[in-house]
Amino acid sequence: MTQPPQTKPARRGPPQIARAGATVLADLARKTKYVDPSLSDHWPTIAGRQIAALCRPGRIRGAPGGAGKGGRTLEVIAPNGAAAAQLQMLADDLKSRVNRYLGPNSVSHIAIRQSNCGAPFPPPGGEDRETPLSAALTSFRAAVKRKNGGK
């Protein structure tokens, strides 16, 4: 009696893209010192709701060593000039919050860079925030609904 030919074992499925992508991006971020992945992940908690809504973390530049040696600079990215101006007033608060997270004197300077996206960053935690645009759209929808007899 002849045995049936052996088949190859089934291949494993592809890796989850989120896991593979997160690993690649975390390695890239560490190599380029663009942003500490844990800093980015916990940004709303670290910076606070008000500041996190105005910016996102960018590159950390400079040599570690505290304020006596010049220290490191955290670059934060603001979506527009108004947010950048507001951040300038909150820079000392942001620096102390980041140093509470990273360790004493980890960051001695905050550099604010304005991006060209022109739109505010989404609110932290996925919360809905009433903006002038959303208020206007809500009002418009209500007017259309009234005109169509509530339909």
TORVOMI-511785 format. One record per residue (C-alpha): residue in one letter; x, y, z. Coordinates in nm, 2 decimals. Example, Ala and Ser with C-alpha at 12.3 -4.5 7.8 and 13.67 -1.06 7.14 Angstrom:
BEGIN
rec res: A&u: 1.23&v: -0.45&w: 0.78
rec res: S&u: 1.37&v: -0.11&w: 0.71
# end
This chain:
BEGIN
rec res: M&u: 0.00&v: 0.00&w: 0.00
rec res: T&u: 0.14&v: 0.34&w: -0.10
rec res: Q&u: 0.12&v: 0.63&w: 0.13
rec res: P&u: -0.02&v: 0.96&w: 0.01
rec res: P&u: 0.24&v: 1.23&w: -0.06
rec res: Q&u: 0.33&v: 1.46&w: 0.23
rec res: T&u: 0.21&v: 1.81&w: 0.22
rec res: K&u: 0.38&v: 2.11&w: 0.36
rec res: P&u: 0.24&v: 2.23&w: 0.70
rec res: A&u: 0.01&v: 2.53&w: 0.69
rec res: R&u: 0.19&v: 2.86&w: 0.71
rec res: R&u: 0.13&v: 3.10&w: 0.99
rec res: G&u: -0.08&v: 3.40&w: 0.92
rec res: P&u: 0.08&v: 3.74&w: 0.86
rec res: P&u: 0.18&v: 3.94&w: 1.17
rec res: Q&u: -0.06&v: 4.20&w: 1.29
rec res: I&u: 0.03&v: 4.53&w: 1.12
rec res: A&u: -0.02&v: 4.74&w: 1.43
rec res: R&u: 0.23&v: 4.53&w: 1.63
rec res: A&u: 0.49&v: 4.52&w: 1.34
rec res: G&u: 0.44&v: 4.89&w: 1.27
rec res: A&u: 0.47&v: 5.00&w: 1.63
rec res: T&u: 0.80&v: 4.81&w: 1.66
rec res: V&u: 0.94&v: 4.96&w: 1.35
rec res: L&u: 0.83&v: 5.31&w: 1.44
rec res: A&u: 0.96&v: 5.28&w: 1.80
rec res: D&u: 1.30&v: 5.17&w: 1.67
rec res: L&u: 1.31&v: 5.45&w: 1.42
rec res: A&u: 1.21&v: 5.71&w: 1.68
rec res: R&u: 1.49&v: 5.59&w: 1.91
rec res: K&u: 1.75&v: 5.60&w: 1.64
rec res: T&u: 1.66&v: 5.94&w: 1.51
rec res: K&u: 1.58&v: 6.08&w: 1.86
rec res: Y&u: 1.26&v: 6.22&w: 1.70
rec res: V&u: 1.03&v: 6.14&w: 1.99
rec res: D&u: 1.04&v: 5.91&w: 2.28
rec res: P&u: 0.76&v: 5.66&w: 2.20
rec res: S&u: 0.64&v: 5.65&w: 2.57
rec res: L&u: 0.64&v: 6.03&w: 2.57
rec res: S&u: 0.41&v: 6.03&w: 2.27
rec res: D&u: 0.19&v: 5.76&w: 2.40
rec res: H&u: 0.13&v: 5.93&w: 2.74
rec res: W&u: 0.14&v: 6.29&w: 2.61
rec res: P&u: -0.22&v: 6.39&w: 2.72
rec res: T&u: -0.14&v: 6.26&w: 3.07
rec res: I&u: 0.21&v: 6.42&w: 3.09
rec res: A&u: 0.13&v: 6.76&w: 2.94
rec res: G&u: -0.23&v: 6.80&w: 3.07
rec res: R&u: -0.54&v: 6.83&w: 2.87
rec res: Q&u: -0.50&v: 7.20&w: 2.79
rec res: I&u: -0.14&v: 7.18&w: 2.66
rec res: A&u: -0.19&v: 6.84&w: 2.48
rec res: A&u: -0.48&v: 7.00&w: 2.28
rec res: L&u: -0.23&v: 7.27&w: 2.16
rec res: C&u: 0.07&v: 7.06&w: 2.06
rec res: R&u: 0.24&v: 6.72&w: 2.02
rec res: P&u: 0.59&v: 6.62&w: 2.12
rec res: G&u: 0.87&v: 6.63&w: 1.87
rec res: R&u: 1.24&v: 6.57&w: 1.89
rec res: I&u: 1.45&v: 6.58&w: 2.20
rec res: R&u: 1.79&v: 6.74&w: 2.12
rec res: G&u: 2.11&v: 6.79&w: 2.31
rec res: A&u: 2.31&v: 6.59&w: 2.56
rec res: P&u: 2.17&v: 6.48&w: 2.89
rec res: G&u: 2.32&v: 6.65&w: 3.19
rec res: G&u: 2.08&v: 6.90&w: 3.33
rec res: A&u: 2.07&v: 7.27&w: 3.32
rec res: G&u: 2.44&v: 7.32&w: 3.43
rec res: K&u: 2.56&v: 7.17&w: 3.10
rec res: G&u: 2.31&v: 7.33&w: 2.87
rec res: G&u: 2.06&v: 7.04&w: 2.90
rec res: R&u: 1.83&v: 6.89&w: 2.65
rec res: T&u: 1.56&v: 7.07&w: 2.45
rec res: L&u: 1.22&v: 6.92&w: 2.38
rec res: E&u: 1.07&v: 7.04&w: 2.06
rec res: V&u: 0.69&v: 7.06&w: 2.06
rec res: I&u: 0.49&v: 7.11&w: 1.74
rec res: A&u: 0.20&v: 7.35&w: 1.73
rec res: P&u: -0.06&v: 7.35&w: 1.45
rec res: N&u: -0.08&v: 7.73&w: 1.41
rec res: G&u: 0.05&v: 8.06&w: 1.54
rec res: A&u: -0.22&v: 8.11&w: 1.80
rec res: A&u: -0.14&v: 7.77&w: 1.96
rec res: A&u: 0.23&v: 7.86&w: 1.94
rec res: A&u: 0.17&v: 8.19&w: 2.12
rec res: Q&u: -0.04&v: 8.01&w: 2.39
rec res: L&u: 0.23&v: 7.75&w: 2.43
rec res: Q&u: 0.49&v: 8.01&w: 2.48
rec res: M&u: 0.31&v: 8.13&w: 2.79
rec res: L&u: 0.27&v: 7.77&w: 2.92
rec res: A&u: 0.63&v: 7.66&w: 2.84
rec res: D&u: 0.75&v: 7.67&w: 3.20
rec res: D&u: 0.45&v: 7.46&w: 3.31
rec res: L&u: 0.51&v: 7.21&w: 3.03
rec res: K&u: 0.88&v: 7.19&w: 3.11
rec res: S&u: 0.80&v: 7.10&w: 3.48
rec res: R&u: 0.54&v: 6.84&w: 3.37
rec res: V&u: 0.78&v: 6.67&w: 3.13
rec res: N&u: 1.06&v: 6.67&w: 3.39
rec res: R&u: 0.82&v: 6.51&w: 3.64
rec res: Y&u: 0.77&v: 6.23&w: 3.38
rec res: L&u: 1.13&v: 6.19&w: 3.25
rec res: G&u: 1.32&v: 6.28&w: 3.57
rec res: P&u: 1.46&v: 6.60&w: 3.72
rec res: N&u: 1.64&v: 6.83&w: 3.48
rec res: S&u: 1.58&v: 6.60&w: 3.18
rec res: V&u: 1.46&v: 6.89&w: 2.97
rec res: S&u: 1.59&v: 7.24&w: 3.03
rec res: H&u: 1.43&v: 7.41&w: 2.73
rec res: I&u: 1.11&v: 7.39&w: 2.53
rec res: A&u: 1.13&v: 7.49&w: 2.16
rec res: I&u: 0.80&v: 7.55&w: 1.99
rec res: R&u: 0.78&v: 7.47&w: 1.62
rec res: Q&u: 0.48&v: 7.57&w: 1.41
rec res: S&u: 0.37&v: 7.30&w: 1.16
rec res: N&u: 0.20&v: 7.38&w: 0.84
rec res: C&u: -0.11&v: 7.18&w: 0.90
rec res: G&u: -0.32&v: 7.48&w: 1.00
rec res: A&u: -0.58&v: 7.28&w: 1.20
rec res: P&u: -0.58&v: 7.21&w: 1.57
rec res: F&u: -0.48&v: 6.87&w: 1.69
rec res: P&u: -0.77&v: 6.64&w: 1.80
rec res: P&u: -0.86&v: 6.67&w: 2.17
rec res: P&u: -0.67&v: 6.42&w: 2.39
rec res: G&u: -0.85&v: 6.10&w: 2.48
rec res: G&u: -1.09&v: 6.12&w: 2.19
rec res: E&u: -1.32&v: 6.35&w: 2.37
rec res: D&u: -1.55&v: 6.57&w: 2.17
rec res: R&u: -1.49&v: 6.94&w: 2.22
rec res: E&u: -1.73&v: 7.21&w: 2.12
rec res: T&u: -1.56&v: 7.42&w: 1.85
rec res: P&u: -1.71&v: 7.71&w: 1.66
rec res: L&u: -1.73&v: 7.49&w: 1.35
rec res: S&u: -1.91&v: 7.20&w: 1.53
rec res: A&u: -2.15&v: 7.45&w: 1.69
rec res: A&u: -2.23&v: 7.61&w: 1.35
rec res: L&u: -2.28&v: 7.26&w: 1.19
rec res: T&u: -2.52&v: 7.16&w: 1.48
rec res: S&u: -2.71&v: 7.48&w: 1.43
rec res: F&u: -2.73&v: 7.42&w: 1.05
rec res: R&u: -2.85&v: 7.07&w: 1.10
rec res: A&u: -3.12&v: 7.19&w: 1.34
rec res: A&u: -3.24&v: 7.46&w: 1.09
rec res: V&u: -3.26&v: 7.20&w: 0.80
rec res: K&u: -3.45&v: 6.96&w: 1.02
rec res: R&u: -3.70&v: 7.24&w: 1.12
rec res: K&u: -3.74&v: 7.34&w: 0.76
rec res: N&u: -3.81&v: 6.98&w: 0.66
rec res: G&u: -4.07&v: 6.93&w: 0.93
rec res: G&u: -3.85&v: 6.74&w: 1.17
rec res: K&u: -3.74&v: 6.48&w: 0.92
# end
